[in-house]
């Protein structure tokens, strides 16, 4: 059964959700864009010599990665395709989520094709870190701490 708010939005001719992806899942985002159900969101992932953002990834010498949102997401539904295949991708996912919250996205949907450490759902030995729990807790805390109350109430009924 489809959510009634989704039906109303489509009936009003609402804009398609904006689609963003981590570096490792750009191929999947391209396939999703080909369906015609999404609008491409643009990210700056490196800078030219004059400090202008570029879409190609170019990590800094210390491995740090640049990220700049180039599409206005305020009041929009945003879909992020990203996974936790390695630490860099996990940070990209968290950074993307954080940036969308900061930029005022009305709704954030995250597609995680591969969720690393998902088979380790509990600690086996004392004081073991349960990484799947750490990642989901971090994502959830960003959403609840940063989202305006109007967005949280609309999300709880549409999730």
CORFEN-V620898 format. One line per field, one symbol per residue. psi: psi as a letter, one per 20 degrees, with the letter a starting at -180 (. if undefined). burial: I if it has 24 or more other ideal C-beta (glycine too) atoms within 12 Angstrom, else O. Layout:
psi=???
burial=???
This chain:
psi=pqphhgggghhikqqqqppqqrgikhhhhggghiijiqppqpqpirqaijjpqqhqpnqrhjiqqqpppipoipjqpppporalhrhghghggggggghhghikphpppponhpnqjiimiqphqpjqpnhgggghggghhgghhipqhhhghhghii.
burial=OOOOOOOOOOOOOOOOIIIIIIIIIIOIIOOIIOOOOIIIIOIIIOOOOOOOOOIOIOOOOOOOIIIIIOIOIOOIIIIIIIIIOOOOIIIIIIIIIIIIIOIOIIIIIIIIIOIIIOOOOOOOOOOOOOOIOOIIOOIOOIIOOOIOOOIOOOIOOOO
